[in-house]
Amino acid sequence: MAVRAAQGYEIAWLAVHSGELLASEPVDAGELVVFEEAEAPVQLDARQDTRLVFGAAVKHPYDLVLGYYSVHTSAEALAKGERNYHDLGERLRGAGTIQDSPVALTKLGPRRSDRPQQTT
């Protein structure tokens, strides 16, 4: 089967929910792939009963800065957004609405040194 993004959409992606798919290389359940920009349709071959989502988007006109939980248009916007997350977390912890989870904090630790990342 061949699928193609709508005209004007430059970025195509797919996520496989169950089964196994061949799209120039194997894509297994739980995987998300983003295709290189191209006008040609994407050839898909299901190796078994497969459920998937195919999507497309218009390429963003400017660079994006990636945070741990969000994507922003500048490093300043990322810093502001993360301050807001921190402040909200403090208020919720102070009200007893949420509690810190040592497991979650441990998992988050290594990734923090990577930020911010800028992408095109």
C-alpha positions as CSV (number, residue, x, y, z in Angstrom):
1,M,0.0,0.0,0.0
2,A,1.2,3.5,-0.8
3,V,0.3,6.5,1.4
4,R,1.0,10.1,0.7
5,A,0.8,13.3,2.8
6,A,-1.7,15.8,1.6
7,Q,-0.4,18.5,-0.8
8,G,1.6,21.1,1.1
9,Y,2.4,18.8,4.0
10,E,6.1,18.3,4.2
11,I,6.6,16.0,7.2
12,A,5.1,12.5,7.3
13,W,5.2,10.1,10.3
14,L,3.6,6.9,11.5
15,A,3.2,5.0,14.7
16,V,2.5,1.3,14.9
17,H,0.1,0.3,17.6
18,S,0.2,-3.5,17.0
19,G,1.7,-5.8,14.4
20,E,4.7,-5.3,12.2
21,L,5.1,-3.0,9.2
22,L,7.8,-2.6,6.6
23,A,8.3,1.0,5.5
24,S,11.8,0.9,3.9
25,E,12.8,-0.8,7.1
26,P,10.8,-2.7,9.8
27,V,8.7,-0.8,12.2
28,D,7.4,-2.7,15.2
29,A,4.5,-2.1,17.6
30,G,5.3,0.8,19.9
31,E,7.6,2.6,17.4
32,L,7.2,6.0,15.9
33,V,9.0,6.9,12.7
34,V,9.4,10.2,10.9
35,F,10.1,10.1,7.2
36,E,12.5,12.3,5.2
37,E,10.9,15.1,3.3
38,A,9.8,13.9,-0.1
39,E,7.0,14.2,-2.6
40,A,6.9,10.5,-3.3
41,P,4.4,8.3,-1.5
42,V,5.5,6.1,1.3
43,Q,5.3,2.4,0.6
44,L,3.9,0.3,3.5
45,D,3.8,-3.5,3.7
46,A,2.1,-5.1,6.7
47,R,3.8,-8.3,7.7
48,Q,0.8,-9.3,9.8
49,D,-2.4,-7.7,11.0
50,T,-1.2,-4.2,11.9
51,R,-2.8,-1.2,13.4
52,L,-1.1,2.2,12.8
53,V,-1.6,5.9,12.7
54,F,-0.2,7.8,9.7
55,G,0.1,11.6,10.0
56,A,1.5,14.6,8.2
57,A,2.3,18.2,9.1
58,V,3.4,21.4,7.6
59,K,7.1,22.1,8.5
60,H,7.4,24.8,11.2
61,P,8.8,28.1,9.7
62,Y,11.4,28.6,12.5
63,D,13.7,26.7,14.8
64,L,12.3,25.1,17.9
65,V,13.8,24.6,21.4
66,L,13.1,21.3,23.0
67,G,12.5,21.0,26.7
68,Y,11.9,17.9,28.8
69,Y,8.1,18.3,28.7
70,S,7.5,20.8,25.9
71,V,8.6,22.5,22.7
72,H,9.1,26.3,22.5
73,T,10.1,28.9,19.9
74,S,13.0,30.3,21.9
75,A,15.3,29.5,24.8
76,E,13.7,32.3,26.8
77,A,10.2,30.9,26.2
78,L,11.4,27.5,27.3
79,A,12.9,29.0,30.5
80,K,9.7,30.8,31.3
81,G,7.6,27.7,30.7
82,E,9.8,25.6,32.9
83,R,9.6,28.2,35.7
84,N,5.8,28.0,35.4
85,Y,6.0,24.2,35.7
86,H,8.2,24.5,38.8
87,D,6.0,27.1,40.4
88,L,2.8,25.1,39.7
89,G,4.5,22.0,41.2
90,E,5.5,23.9,44.3
91,R,1.9,25.1,44.8
92,L,0.4,21.7,44.3
93,R,3.0,20.1,46.7
94,G,2.3,22.8,49.2
95,A,-1.4,22.1,49.0
96,G,-0.8,18.4,49.4
97,T,-2.3,17.7,46.0
98,I,0.8,15.9,44.7
99,Q,3.9,14.3,46.3
100,D,7.4,13.8,44.8
101,S,8.1,10.3,43.6
102,P,11.8,9.3,44.2
103,V,11.5,6.9,41.2
104,A,10.2,9.6,38.8
105,L,12.9,12.1,40.0
106,T,15.6,9.5,39.5
107,K,14.4,8.8,36.0
108,L,14.3,12.5,35.1
109,G,17.8,13.3,36.4
110,P,20.1,12.3,33.5
111,R,18.0,13.9,30.8
112,R,18.1,17.4,32.4
113,S,21.7,17.9,31.4
114,D,20.7,17.7,27.7
115,R,18.5,20.8,27.7
116,P,17.8,23.0,25.9
117,Q,18.1,21.5,22.5
118,Q,17.5,23.5,19.4
119,T,16.2,21.8,16.2
120,T,15.2,23.0,12.8
